[in-house]
Amino acid sequence: MIGRVKGLHTQKRMRAAMNEIRIFTIGFTQKTAEQFFTVIMDAGVRRILDVRLNNSSQLAGFARCQDLPYFLKTICGIDYVHRPDLAPTKEILEAFKKQKGEWAVYERDFRHLISQRAIHKLMADELRNGDCLLCSEPTPEHCHRRLVAEHLKSKLGRIEICHL
């Protein structure tokens, strides 16, 4: 009997692990187009979720919304979706960037916003293995894409996060 119970627990753990999905995050600044596309292809990214509020600036270079979907599909066979509902509001973003606000305040305000928006409910059925949250920041430490990924993991509990 004990062996059977152990076997059932092992099967449950295996099923839970099989349900876990891996999501990625990446920022495009400080990367060449070659570096960016190579990194996401090598990682196994299947779809880019663009979590930028403003994704059409000429400063975005190869990552402009007018160009990026084409490049992703043609070069990598990767799908593209713009998700401004996973981005900060203009007010939160400007308080941090333009008014040189503190990261702790930005993080607090953004975490409150994504909780209010219940992004985990919006994404529960949409999030797929191999999705990658795209933003501009070169590293995740001070970027909202990390906060989105952590929020989804804390609420959905079946996510492995890999920052590229």
DSSP file (Angstrom, degrees, kcal/mol; ACC not computed):
  #  RESIDUE AA STRUCTURE BP1 BP2  ACC     N-H-->O    O-->H-N    N-H-->O    O-->H-N    TCO  KAPPA ALPHA  PHI   PSI    X-CA   Y-CA   Z-CA
    1    1 A M     >        0   0    0      0, 0.0     4,-2.2     0, 0.0     5,-0.2   0.000 360.0 360.0 360.0 -43.9    0.0    0.0    0.0
    2    2 A I  H  >  +     0   0    0      1,-0.2     4,-2.6     2,-0.2     5,-0.2   0.907 360.0  52.4 -62.3 -41.1    2.8    2.5    0.9
    3    3 A G  H  > S+     0   0    0      1,-0.2     4,-2.2     2,-0.2    -1,-0.2   0.883 108.5  50.9 -60.6 -38.8    4.5    1.8   -2.4
    4    4 A R  H  > S+     0   0    0      2,-0.2     4,-2.1     1,-0.2    -2,-0.2   0.915 110.3  48.6 -66.0 -43.4    1.2    2.5   -4.3
    5    5 A V  H  X S+     0   0    0     -4,-2.2     4,-2.3     2,-0.2    -2,-0.2   0.922 111.2  50.4 -62.8 -44.2    0.8    5.9   -2.4
    6    6 A K  H  X S+     0   0    0     -4,-2.6     4,-2.4     1,-0.2    -1,-0.2   0.916 109.3  51.9 -58.8 -42.9    4.4    6.8   -3.2
    7    7 A G  H  X S+     0   0    0     -4,-2.2     4,-2.3     1,-0.2    -1,-0.2   0.883 108.3  50.7 -61.3 -40.0    3.8    6.0   -6.8
    8    8 A L  H  X S+     0   0    0     -4,-2.1     4,-2.2     2,-0.2    -1,-0.2   0.897 110.1  49.6 -66.0 -40.1    0.7    8.2   -6.9
    9    9 A H  H  X S+     0   0    0     -4,-2.3     4,-2.4     2,-0.2    -2,-0.2   0.901 110.5  50.4 -65.3 -39.7    2.6   11.1   -5.4
   10   10 A T  H  X S+     0   0    0     -4,-2.4     4,-2.3     1,-0.2    -2,-0.2   0.917 110.2  50.1 -63.3 -43.1    5.4   10.7   -7.9
   11   11 A Q  H  X S+     0   0    0     -4,-2.3     4,-2.4     2,-0.2    -2,-0.2   0.899 110.1  50.5 -62.3 -41.0    2.8   10.7  -10.7
   12   12 A K  H  X S+     0   0    0     -4,-2.2     4,-2.5     2,-0.2    -2,-0.2   0.919 110.6  49.0 -63.3 -43.5    1.2   13.9   -9.4
   13   13 A R  H  X S+     0   0    0     -4,-2.4     4,-2.5     1,-0.2    -2,-0.2   0.899 111.3  49.9 -62.7 -40.2    4.6   15.6   -9.2
   14   14 A M  H  X S+     0   0    0     -4,-2.3     4,-2.2     2,-0.2    -2,-0.2   0.911 111.2  48.3 -65.6 -41.8    5.4   14.5  -12.8
   15   15 A R  H  X S+     0   0    0     -4,-2.4     4,-1.3     2,-0.2    -2,-0.2   0.898 111.6  50.3 -64.4 -40.2    2.1   15.8  -14.0
   16   16 A A  H  X S+     0   0    0     -4,-2.5     4,-0.7     1,-0.2     3,-0.2   0.909 110.8  49.0 -63.8 -41.9    2.6   19.1  -12.2
   17   17 A A  H >< S+     0   0    0     -4,-2.5     3,-0.7     1,-0.2    -1,-0.2   0.876 108.2  54.1 -65.3 -36.7    6.1   19.5  -13.7
   18   18 A M  H 3< S+     0   0    0     -4,-2.2    -1,-0.2     1,-0.2    -2,-0.2   0.800 106.8  52.3 -67.8 -27.2    4.7   18.8  -17.1
   19   19 A N  H 3< S+     0   0    0     -4,-1.3    -1,-0.2    -3,-0.2    -2,-0.2   0.625  87.1 103.8 -82.5 -13.9    2.2   21.6  -16.6
   20   20 A E    <<  -     0   0    0     -4,-0.7     2,-0.3    -3,-0.7   139,-0.2  -0.451  58.9-156.8 -69.3 140.1    4.9   24.0  -15.7
   21   21 A I  E     -a  159   0A   0    137,-3.0   139,-3.1    -2,-0.1     2,-0.5  -0.875   9.9-133.7-118.1 153.2    5.8   26.4  -18.5
   22   22 A R  E     -a  160   0A   0     -2,-0.3   108,-2.9   137,-0.2   109,-0.4  -0.912  22.8-175.4-105.8 126.1    8.9   28.4  -19.1
   23   23 A I  E     -a  161   0A   0    137,-2.9   139,-2.3    -2,-0.5     2,-0.3  -0.906   8.8-151.2-117.6 153.1    8.6   32.1  -20.0
   24   24 A F  E     -ab 162 132A   0    107,-2.9   109,-3.0    -2,-0.4     2,-0.3  -0.750   3.6-155.5-115.5 161.4   11.4   34.4  -20.9
   25   25 A T  E     +ab 163 133A   0    137,-1.6   139,-3.3    -2,-0.3     2,-0.3  -0.988  17.6 170.9-133.4 147.3   12.1   38.1  -20.6
   26   26 A I  E     - b   0 134A   0    107,-2.5   109,-2.1    -2,-0.3     2,-0.4  -0.991  22.8-150.8-153.8 146.7   14.3   40.2  -22.7
   27   27 A G  E     - b   0 135A   0    111,-0.4   109,-0.3    -2,-0.3   110,-0.1  -0.918  10.4-152.2-111.9 146.4   15.2   43.8  -23.3
   28   28 A F    >   +     0   0    0    107,-1.4     3,-1.2    -2,-0.4   108,-0.2   0.697  61.2 101.6 -94.8 -19.1   16.4   44.9  -26.8
   29   29 A T  T 3  S+     0   0    0    107,-1.5    -2,-0.1     1,-0.2     3,-0.1  -0.315  83.8  24.5 -69.2 153.5   18.6   47.9  -25.9
   30   30 A Q  T 3  S+     0   0    0      1,-0.2     2,-0.4   107,-0.0    -1,-0.2   0.673 106.1 101.7  64.9  20.8   22.4   47.4  -25.8
   31   31 A K    <   -     0   0    0     -3,-1.2    -1,-0.2     4,-0.0     2,-0.1  -0.989  69.3-131.3-128.9 141.8   21.9   44.5  -28.2
   32   32 A T     >  -     0   0    0     -2,-0.4     4,-2.6     1,-0.1     5,-0.2  -0.436  34.1-107.0 -76.7 165.3   22.5   44.4  -32.0
   33   33 A A  H  > S+     0   0    0      1,-0.2     4,-2.7     2,-0.2     5,-0.3   0.910 122.8  53.2 -59.2 -41.4   19.8   42.8  -34.1
   34   34 A E  H  > S+     0   0    0      1,-0.2     4,-2.1     2,-0.2     5,-0.2   0.929 110.5  45.8 -60.7 -45.8   22.0   39.8  -34.6
   35   35 A Q  H  > S+     0   0    0      2,-0.2     4,-2.6     1,-0.2    -2,-0.2   0.939 114.3  48.9 -61.9 -47.1   22.5   39.4  -30.8
   36   36 A F  H  X S+     0   0    0     -4,-2.6     4,-2.2     1,-0.2     5,-0.2   0.950 115.1  41.4 -59.3 -54.0   18.8   39.8  -30.1
   37   37 A F  H  X S+     0   0    0     -4,-2.7     4,-1.9     1,-0.2    -1,-0.2   0.853 115.2  51.5 -68.3 -34.0   17.5   37.4  -32.7
   38   38 A T  H  X S+     0   0    0     -4,-2.1     4,-2.8    -5,-0.3     5,-0.2   0.927 109.7  50.1 -65.9 -44.7   20.2   34.8  -32.0
   39   39 A V  H  X S+     0   0    0     -4,-2.6     4,-1.9    -5,-0.2    -2,-0.2   0.934 113.2  44.3 -60.8 -47.7   19.5   34.9  -28.3
   40   40 A I  H  X>S+     0   0    0     -4,-2.2     5,-2.3    -5,-0.2     4,-0.9   0.872 115.4  48.1 -70.5 -34.0   15.7   34.4  -28.6
   41   41 A M  H ><5S+     0   0    0     -4,-1.9     3,-0.7    -5,-0.2    -2,-0.2   0.944 112.5  48.4 -67.6 -46.4   16.1   31.6  -31.3
   42   42 A D  H 3<5S+     0   0    0     -4,-2.8    -2,-0.2     1,-0.2    -1,-0.2   0.823 109.7  53.5 -63.2 -31.5   18.7   29.8  -29.2
   43   43 A A  H 3<5S-     0   0    0     -4,-1.9    -1,-0.2    -5,-0.2    -2,-0.2   0.718 114.7-115.3 -76.3 -20.7   16.5   30.0  -26.1
   44   44 A G  T <<5 +     0   0    0     -4,-0.9    -3,-0.2    -3,-0.7    -2,-0.1   0.734  46.9 176.6  91.0  24.6   13.5   28.5  -27.9
   45   45 A V      < -     0   0    0     -5,-2.3    -1,-0.2    -6,-0.2    86,-0.2  -0.400  10.8-179.0 -62.4 137.0   11.3   31.5  -27.7
   46   46 A R        +     0   0    0     84,-2.8    33,-1.8     1,-0.4     2,-0.3   0.654  64.6  16.3-110.4 -25.7    8.0   30.8  -29.6
   47   47 A R  E     -dc  79 131A   0     83,-1.3    85,-2.2    31,-0.2     2,-0.5  -0.979  63.9-138.8-153.7 136.4    6.1   34.1  -29.2
   48   48 A I  E     -dc  80 132A   0     31,-2.9    33,-2.3    -2,-0.3     2,-0.7  -0.849  10.0-161.8 -95.6 127.5    7.1   37.7  -28.2
   49   49 A L  E     -dc  81 133A   0     83,-3.3    85,-2.6    -2,-0.5     2,-0.8  -0.927  15.3-148.2-105.9 104.2    4.7   39.5  -25.9
   50   50 A D  E     +dc  82 134A   0     31,-2.9    33,-3.2    -2,-0.7    36,-0.2  -0.641  19.2 179.7 -78.2 109.5    5.6   43.1  -26.3
   51   51 A V        +     0   0    0     83,-2.3     2,-0.3    -2,-0.8    -1,-0.1   0.070  38.2 121.5-102.3  22.9    4.9   44.7  -22.9
   52   52 A R        -     0   0    0     82,-0.2     3,-0.2     1,-0.2    35,-0.1  -0.666  54.7-151.8 -85.3 140.2    6.0   48.2  -23.9
   53   53 A L  S    S+     0   0    0     -2,-0.3     2,-0.7     1,-0.3    -1,-0.2   0.924  94.8  36.1 -70.4 -46.9    3.5   51.1  -23.6
   54   54 A N        +     0   0    0      1,-0.1    -1,-0.3    -3,-0.1     3,-0.1  -0.921  66.0 155.8-110.5 109.1    5.3   52.9  -26.4
   55   55 A N        +     0   0    0     -2,-0.7    10,-2.9    -3,-0.2    11,-0.2   0.160  58.8  70.4-120.3  19.4    6.6   50.6  -29.1
   56   56 A S        +     0   0    0      8,-0.2    -1,-0.1     9,-0.1     8,-0.1   0.337  61.3 129.2-118.7   7.6    6.8   52.9  -32.1
   57   57 A S    >   -     0   0    0      1,-0.1     3,-1.7    -3,-0.1     4,-0.2  -0.347  61.2-133.1 -65.3 140.7    9.7   55.2  -31.3
   58   58 A Q  G >  S+     0   0    0      1,-0.3     3,-1.5     2,-0.2    -1,-0.1   0.764 105.7  69.5 -63.2 -23.4   12.3   55.5  -33.9
   59   59 A L  G 3  S+     0   0    0      1,-0.3    -1,-0.3     4,-0.1     4,-0.1   0.676  83.0  72.7 -67.6 -16.2   14.8   55.0  -31.1
   60   60 A A  G X  S-     0   0    0     -3,-1.7     3,-2.5     1,-0.2    -1,-0.3   0.593  78.5-176.2 -76.6  -9.7   13.7   51.4  -30.9
   61   61 A G  G X   +     0   0    0     -3,-1.5     3,-1.5     1,-0.3    -1,-0.2  -0.251  70.0   6.1  55.3-124.9   15.5   50.6  -34.1
   62   62 A F  G 3  S+     0   0    0      1,-0.3    -1,-0.3   -34,-0.1     9,-0.2   0.652 128.3  64.6 -65.1 -14.8   14.8   47.0  -35.2
   63   63 A A  G <   +     0   0    0     -3,-2.5    -1,-0.3     4,-0.1    -2,-0.2   0.247  70.0 129.0 -96.2  13.1   12.3   46.6  -32.3
   64   64 A R    X>  -     0   0    0     -3,-1.5     4,-3.3     1,-0.1     3,-1.6  -0.410  69.5-120.9 -65.6 145.0    9.8   49.2  -33.7
   65   65 A C  T 34 S+     0   0    0    -10,-2.9    -9,-0.1     1,-0.3    -1,-0.1   0.752 112.5  59.2 -60.9 -24.3    6.3   47.8  -33.8
   66   66 A Q  T 34 S+     0   0    0    -11,-0.2    -1,-0.3     1,-0.1     4,-0.1   0.758 121.6  22.7 -74.1 -23.7    6.2   48.5  -37.5
   67   67 A D  T <> S+     0   0    0     -3,-1.6     4,-2.2    -6,-0.2     3,-0.5   0.764 104.8  74.2-112.0 -37.8    9.2   46.2  -38.1
   68   68 A L  H  X S+     0   0    0     -4,-3.3     4,-3.0     1,-0.2     5,-0.3   0.865  93.3  53.4 -57.6 -45.2    9.6   43.7  -35.3
   69   69 A P  H  > S+     0   0    0      0, 0.0     4,-2.1     0, 0.0    -1,-0.2   0.910 112.3  47.0 -57.2 -39.9    6.6   41.4  -36.2
   70   70 A Y  H  > S+     0   0    0     -3,-0.5     4,-2.9     2,-0.2     5,-0.3   0.947 113.8  46.6 -64.3 -49.5    8.0   41.0  -39.7
   71   71 A F  H  X>S+     0   0    0     -4,-2.2     4,-2.9     1,-0.2     5,-0.7   0.925 112.6  50.3 -60.1 -45.4   11.6   40.3  -38.5
   72   72 A L  I  X>S+     0   0    0     -4,-3.0     6,-1.9    -5,-0.2     4,-1.6   0.932 116.2  40.7 -59.3 -47.2   10.5   37.8  -35.8
   73   73 A K  I  X5S+     0   0    0     -4,-2.1     4,-0.6     4,-0.3    -2,-0.2   0.922 121.4  41.5 -68.7 -44.7    8.4   35.8  -38.3
   74   74 A T  I  <5S+     0   0    0     -4,-2.9    -2,-0.2    -5,-0.2    -3,-0.2   0.913 125.5  31.2 -72.9 -44.3   10.8   36.0  -41.2
   75   75 A I  I  <5S+     0   0    0     -4,-2.9    -3,-0.2    -5,-0.3    -2,-0.2   0.893 139.3  12.6 -81.6 -41.3   14.1   35.4  -39.3
   76   76 A C  I  <<S-     0   0    0     -4,-1.6    -3,-0.2    -5,-0.7    -2,-0.1   0.589  87.7-120.9-117.4 -15.1   12.9   33.2  -36.4
   77   77 A G     << +     0   0    0     -5,-1.0     2,-0.4    -4,-0.6    -4,-0.3   0.816  64.7 146.4  71.1  29.6    9.4   31.9  -37.2
   78   78 A I        -     0   0    0     -6,-1.9    -1,-0.3    -7,-0.1   -31,-0.2  -0.823  45.1-129.5-105.7 138.0    8.3   33.6  -33.9
   79   79 A D  E     -d   47   0A   0    -33,-1.8   -31,-2.9    -2,-0.4     2,-0.4  -0.398  18.2-146.8 -80.4 161.6    4.9   35.2  -33.4
   80   80 A Y  E     +d   48   0A   0    -33,-0.2     2,-0.4    -2,-0.1   -31,-0.2  -0.996  17.4 175.0-134.8 134.6    4.4   38.7  -32.0
   81   81 A V  E     -d   49   0A   0    -33,-2.3   -31,-2.9    -2,-0.4     2,-0.5  -0.991  24.0-139.7-138.0 130.5    1.6   40.2  -29.8
   82   82 A H  E     -d   50   0A   0     -2,-0.4   -31,-0.2   -33,-0.2     3,-0.1  -0.808  19.9-176.7 -88.4 126.1    1.5   43.7  -28.4
   83   83 A R    >   +     0   0    0    -33,-3.2     3,-2.0    -2,-0.5    -1,-0.0  -0.668  15.5 164.4-124.1  74.9    0.2   43.6  -24.8
   84   84 A P  G >  S+     0   0    0      0, 0.0     3,-1.6     0, 0.0    -1,-0.1   0.695  72.8  73.3 -65.6 -16.0    0.0   47.2  -23.5
   85   85 A D  G 3  S+     0   0    0      1,-0.3   -34,-0.1    -3,-0.1    34,-0.1   0.603  94.7  53.3 -71.3  -8.7   -2.2   45.9  -20.7
   86   86 A L  G <  S+     0   0    0     -3,-2.0    -1,-0.3   -36,-0.2    62,-0.1   0.221  98.5  86.7-103.9  11.7    1.0   44.5  -19.2
   87   87 A A  S <  S-     0   0    0     -3,-1.6   -35,-0.1   -35,-0.1     3,-0.1  -0.699  85.6-100.1-107.1 160.0    2.7   47.9  -19.4
   88   88 A P        -     0   0    0      0, 0.0    -1,-0.1     0, 0.0    -2,-0.1  -0.318  45.0 -97.8 -69.8 162.3    2.7   50.7  -16.9
   89   89 A T     >  -     0   0    0      1,-0.1     4,-2.5    -4,-0.1     5,-0.2  -0.348  34.3-107.5 -71.7 163.3    0.5   53.7  -17.3
   90   90 A K  H  > S+     0   0    0      1,-0.2     4,-2.7     2,-0.2     5,-0.2   0.887 120.9  53.2 -58.6 -39.5    1.9   56.8  -18.9
   91   91 A E  H  > S+     0   0    0      2,-0.2     4,-2.2     1,-0.2    -1,-0.2   0.920 110.2  45.1 -64.5 -45.5    1.8   58.5  -15.5
   92   92 A I  H  > S+     0   0    0      2,-0.2     4,-1.4     1,-0.2    -2,-0.2   0.922 115.7  48.1 -64.5 -43.5    3.7   55.7  -13.7
   93   93 A L  H  X S+     0   0    0     -4,-2.5     4,-3.1     1,-0.2     5,-0.4   0.920 113.2  46.4 -64.6 -45.1    6.3   55.6  -16.5
   94   94 A E  H  X>S+     0   0    0     -4,-2.7     5,-2.3     1,-0.2     4,-0.6   0.876 107.2  57.2 -68.0 -36.9    6.8   59.4  -16.7
   95   95 A A  H  <5S+     0   0    0     -4,-2.2     6,-1.2    -5,-0.2    -1,-0.2   0.868 117.3  35.6 -60.7 -34.7    7.1   59.7  -12.9
   96   96 A F  H  <5S+     0   0    0     -4,-1.4     5,-0.4     4,-0.2    -2,-0.2   0.929 129.2  29.4 -83.6 -49.7   10.0   57.2  -13.0
   97   97 A K  H  <5S+     0   0    0     -4,-3.1     3,-0.3     3,-0.2    -3,-0.2   0.977 129.7  29.0 -79.6 -58.3   11.7   58.1  -16.3
   98   98 A K  T  <5S+     0   0    0     -4,-0.6    -3,-0.2    -5,-0.4    -4,-0.1   0.864 128.9  39.1 -76.7 -36.1   11.1   61.8  -16.9
   99   99 A Q  S   <S-     0   0    0     -5,-2.3    -1,-0.2     0, 0.0    -2,-0.1   0.355 106.6-124.5 -95.7   6.0   10.8   63.0  -13.3
  100  100 A K        -     0   0    0     -3,-0.3    -4,-0.2    -6,-0.3    -3,-0.2   0.905  44.3-178.6  53.3  49.5   13.6   60.6  -12.2
  101  101 A G        -     0   0    0     -6,-1.2     2,-0.2    -5,-0.4    -1,-0.1  -0.151  31.8 -86.0 -71.9 171.1   11.5   58.9   -9.5
  102  102 A E     >  -     0   0    0      1,-0.1     4,-2.1     4,-0.0     3,-0.3  -0.550  26.0-130.7 -81.9 143.9   12.7   56.2   -7.2
  103  103 A W  H  > S+     0   0    0      1,-0.2     4,-3.4    -2,-0.2     5,-0.3   0.888 106.7  59.2 -59.5 -40.4   12.6   52.5   -8.4
  104  104 A A  H  > S+     0   0    0      1,-0.2     4,-2.2     2,-0.2    -1,-0.2   0.874 107.7  45.7 -59.5 -37.8   10.9   51.5   -5.1
  105  105 A V  H  > S+     0   0    0     -3,-0.3     4,-2.8     2,-0.2     5,-0.2   0.919 113.7  48.7 -71.0 -44.2    8.0   53.9   -5.8
  106  106 A Y  H  X S+     0   0    0     -4,-2.1     4,-3.0     2,-0.2     5,-0.3   0.944 112.8  48.3 -58.3 -48.7    7.7   52.7   -9.4
  107  107 A E  H  X S+     0   0    0     -4,-3.4     4,-2.7     2,-0.2     5,-0.2   0.919 112.7  47.9 -60.6 -45.5    7.8   49.1   -8.4
  108  108 A R  H  X S+     0   0    0     -4,-2.2     4,-2.0    -5,-0.3    -1,-0.2   0.941 115.0  45.1 -60.1 -48.4    5.1   49.7   -5.7
  109  109 A D  H  X S+     0   0    0     -4,-2.8     4,-2.1     1,-0.2    -2,-0.2   0.893 115.1  47.0 -65.2 -40.5    2.8   51.6   -8.1
  110  110 A F  H  X S+     0   0    0     -4,-3.0     4,-2.7    -5,-0.2     5,-0.3   0.909 110.2  51.7 -70.7 -40.8    3.3   49.1  -10.9
  111  111 A R  H  X S+     0   0    0     -4,-2.7     4,-1.7    -5,-0.3    -1,-0.2   0.905 111.0  49.5 -60.4 -40.0    2.7   46.1   -8.7
  112  112 A H  H  X S+     0   0    0     -4,-2.0     4,-2.6    -5,-0.2    -1,-0.2   0.921 110.7  50.9 -63.2 -43.4   -0.5   47.7   -7.5
  113  113 A L  H  X S+     0   0    0     -4,-2.1     4,-2.6     1,-0.2    -2,-0.2   0.926 110.4  46.6 -61.2 -47.7   -1.6   48.4  -11.1
  114  114 A I  H  X>S+     0   0    0     -4,-2.7     5,-1.8     1,-0.2     4,-0.6   0.808 112.2  52.0 -71.0 -26.4   -1.1   44.8  -12.3
  115  115 A S  H ><5S+     0   0    0     -4,-1.7     3,-0.6    -5,-0.3    -1,-0.2   0.927 110.9  47.7 -68.9 -44.7   -2.9   43.5   -9.3
  116  116 A Q  H 3<5S+     0   0    0     -4,-2.6    -2,-0.2     1,-0.2    -1,-0.2   0.898 112.6  48.6 -60.7 -41.1   -5.8   45.9  -10.0
  117  117 A R  H 3<5S-     0   0    0     -4,-2.6    -1,-0.2    -5,-0.2    -2,-0.2   0.643 101.5-139.8 -72.9 -14.0   -5.8   44.8  -13.7
  118  118 A A  T XX5 +     0   0    0     -3,-0.6     4,-1.6    -4,-0.6     3,-1.2   0.945  31.1 176.0  52.0  53.1   -5.7   41.1  -12.5
  119  119 A I  H 3><S+     0   0    0     -5,-1.8     4,-2.4     1,-0.3     5,-0.2   0.790  71.1  64.7 -62.0 -26.9   -3.3   40.3  -15.3
  120  120 A H  H 3> S+     0   0    0     -6,-0.3     4,-1.2     1,-0.2    -1,-0.3   0.851 103.6  47.1 -64.9 -32.1   -3.0   36.8  -14.0
  121  121 A K  H <4 S+     0   0    0     -3,-1.2     4,-0.5     2,-0.2    -1,-0.2   0.889 112.2  49.9 -73.6 -39.2   -6.6   36.2  -14.9
  122  122 A L  H  < S+     0   0    0     -4,-1.6    -2,-0.2     1,-0.2     4,-0.2   0.869 120.8  35.4 -63.1 -36.3   -6.1   37.8  -18.3
  123  123 A M  H  X S+     0   0    0     -4,-2.4     4,-3.1    -5,-0.2     3,-0.4   0.578  88.5  96.1 -97.0 -11.2   -3.1   35.7  -19.0
  124  124 A A  T  < S+     0   0    0     -4,-1.2    -1,-0.2     1,-0.3    -2,-0.1   0.864 100.1  26.2 -52.0 -45.0   -4.1   32.4  -17.3
  125  125 A D  T  4 S+     0   0    0     -4,-0.5    -1,-0.3    -3,-0.2    -2,-0.1   0.585 124.6  51.6 -94.5 -11.3   -5.4   30.8  -20.5
  126  126 A E  T  4 S+     0   0    0     -3,-0.4    -2,-0.2    -4,-0.2    -3,-0.1   0.783  80.3 100.2 -96.0 -30.7   -3.3   32.7  -22.9
  127  127 A L     <  -     0   0    0     -4,-3.1     2,-0.3     1,-0.0  -104,-0.0  -0.341  55.3-168.9 -63.9 133.2    0.2   32.3  -21.5
  128  128 A R    >   -     0   0    0    -81,-0.1     3,-1.9    -2,-0.1     2,-0.2  -0.875  31.5 -92.3-124.5 154.9    2.2   29.6  -23.4
  129  129 A N  T 3  S+     0   0    0     -2,-0.3  -106,-0.2     1,-0.3  -108,-0.0  -0.464 114.8  27.7 -59.5 129.8    5.4   27.7  -23.0
  130  130 A G  T 3  S+     0   0    0   -108,-2.9   -84,-2.8     1,-0.3   -83,-1.3   0.468  83.5 145.0  93.3   2.5    8.1   29.7  -24.8
  131  131 A D  E <   - c   0  47A   0     -3,-1.9  -107,-2.9  -109,-0.4     2,-0.4  -0.444  32.9-156.8 -69.7 149.0    6.5   33.1  -24.4
  132  132 A C  E     -bc  24  48A   0    -85,-2.2   -83,-3.3  -109,-0.2     2,-0.5  -0.985  10.8-139.7-134.2 122.8    8.9   36.0  -24.0
  133  133 A L  E     -bc  25  49A   0   -109,-3.0  -107,-2.5    -2,-0.4     2,-0.5  -0.708  25.0-156.5 -81.3 122.2    8.1   39.4  -22.4
  134  134 A L  E     +bc  26  50A   0    -85,-2.6   -83,-2.3    -2,-0.5     2,-0.3  -0.862  25.1 148.0-107.2 132.3    9.8   42.1  -24.4
  135  135 A C  E     -b   27   0A   0   -109,-2.1  -107,-1.4    -2,-0.5  -106,-0.2  -0.824  50.8-109.0-142.9-175.5   10.7   45.5  -23.1
  136  136 A S  S    S+     0   0    0   -109,-0.3  -107,-1.5    -2,-0.3  -109,-0.1   0.801  78.7 104.9 -92.4 -30.0   13.5   48.0  -23.8
  137  137 A E        -     0   0    0      1,-0.1    -2,-0.2  -109,-0.1     6,-0.1  -0.234  67.8-137.7 -57.1 135.9   15.6   47.8  -20.6
  138  138 A P  S    S+     0   0    0      0, 0.0  -111,-0.4     0, 0.0    -1,-0.1   0.806  85.8  30.1 -67.7 -28.7   18.8   45.9  -21.1
  139  139 A T  S    S-     0   0    0   -113,-0.1     3,-0.4     3,-0.1  -113,-0.1  -0.911  76.7-127.4-129.4 158.0   18.5   44.0  -17.8
  140  140 A P  S >  S+     0   0    0      0, 0.0     3,-1.5     0, 0.0     6,-0.3   0.627  86.0  90.2 -80.9 -12.5   15.5   42.9  -15.7
  141  141 A E  T 3  S+     0   0    0      1,-0.3     2,-0.0     5,-0.1    -4,-0.0   0.890 103.5  22.3 -54.2 -46.9   16.5   44.4  -12.4
  142  142 A H  T 3  S+     0   0    0     -3,-0.4     2,-0.4     4,-0.0    -1,-0.3  -0.370 105.1 103.5-117.6  51.5   14.8   47.7  -13.0
  143  143 A C    X>  -     0   0    0     -3,-1.5     4,-1.0     1,-0.1     3,-0.8  -0.990  68.5-134.7-135.7 143.1   12.2   46.7  -15.6
  144  144 A H  H 3> S+     0   0    0     -2,-0.4     4,-2.5     1,-0.2     5,-0.2   0.717  99.5  73.0 -69.0 -20.0    8.5   46.1  -15.4
  145  145 A R  H 3> S+     0   0    0      1,-0.2     4,-2.4     2,-0.2    -1,-0.2   0.884  97.4  50.0 -62.4 -35.4    8.8   42.9  -17.5
  146  146 A R  H <> S+     0   0    0     -3,-0.8     4,-2.8    -6,-0.3    -1,-0.2   0.910 109.9  50.2 -65.4 -41.9   10.4   41.2  -14.4
  147  147 A L  H  X S+     0   0    0     -4,-1.0     4,-2.2     2,-0.2    -2,-0.2   0.887 110.7  49.5 -65.1 -38.8    7.6   42.4  -12.2
  148  148 A V  H  X S+     0   0    0     -4,-2.5     4,-2.6     2,-0.2     5,-0.2   0.949 112.5  47.4 -63.0 -48.8    5.0   41.1  -14.7
  149  149 A A  H  X S+     0   0    0     -4,-2.4     4,-2.4     1,-0.2    -2,-0.2   0.913 113.3  47.9 -60.1 -44.4    6.7   37.7  -14.8
  150  150 A E  H  X S+     0   0    0     -4,-2.8     4,-2.5     2,-0.2    -1,-0.2   0.889 111.3  50.9 -64.9 -39.1    7.0   37.5  -11.0
  151  151 A H  H  X S+     0   0    0     -4,-2.2     4,-2.0     2,-0.2     5,-0.3   0.933 110.9  48.2 -63.5 -46.0    3.4   38.4  -10.6
  152  152 A L  H  X>S+     0   0    0     -4,-2.6     4,-3.1     1,-0.2     5,-0.5   0.914 112.9  48.4 -61.6 -42.5    2.3   35.7  -13.1
  153  153 A K  H  X5S+     0   0    0     -4,-2.4     4,-2.1     1,-0.2     6,-0.2   0.912 111.2  49.9 -64.3 -41.9    4.4   33.1  -11.3
  154  154 A S  H  <5S+     0   0    0     -4,-2.5    -1,-0.2     1,-0.2    -2,-0.2   0.844 120.6  35.5 -67.6 -31.9    3.1   34.1   -7.9
  155  155 A K  H  <5S+     0   0    0     -4,-2.0    -2,-0.2    -5,-0.2    -1,-0.2   0.834 128.4  32.5 -90.3 -35.9   -0.5   33.9   -9.0
  156  156 A L  H  <5S-     0   0    0     -4,-3.1    -3,-0.2    -5,-0.3    -2,-0.2   0.734  83.9-159.6 -96.4 -25.9   -0.4   31.0  -11.5
  157  157 A G     << +     0   0    0     -4,-2.1    -4,-0.1    -5,-0.5    -3,-0.1   0.535  67.4  87.1  66.1   9.3    2.3   29.0   -9.7
  158  158 A R        +     0   0    0     -6,-0.2  -137,-3.0  -139,-0.1     2,-0.4  -0.044  63.4 108.3-129.2  33.0    3.4   26.9  -12.7
  159  159 A I  E     -a   21   0A   0   -139,-0.2     2,-0.5    -6,-0.2  -137,-0.2  -0.926  47.7-160.4-122.3 134.5    5.9   29.2  -14.3
  160  160 A E  E     -a   22   0A   0   -139,-3.1  -137,-2.9    -2,-0.4     2,-0.5  -0.954  21.4-148.3-105.0 130.3    9.7   29.1  -14.7
  161  161 A I  E     -a   23   0A   0     -2,-0.5     2,-0.5  -139,-0.2  -137,-0.2  -0.860  15.4-176.7-104.9 131.4   11.2   32.5  -15.5
  162  162 A C  E     -a   24   0A   0   -139,-2.3  -137,-1.6    -2,-0.5     2,-0.6  -0.967  13.4-152.4-128.5 114.9   14.3   32.8  -17.6
  163  163 A H  E      a   25   0A   0     -2,-0.5  -137,-0.2  -139,-0.2  -139,-0.1  -0.760 360.0 360.0 -88.1 123.4   15.8   36.3  -18.2
  164  164 A L              0   0    0   -139,-3.3  -138,-0.2    -2,-0.6    -1,-0.1   0.419 360.0 360.0 -94.3 360.0   17.7   36.5  -21.5
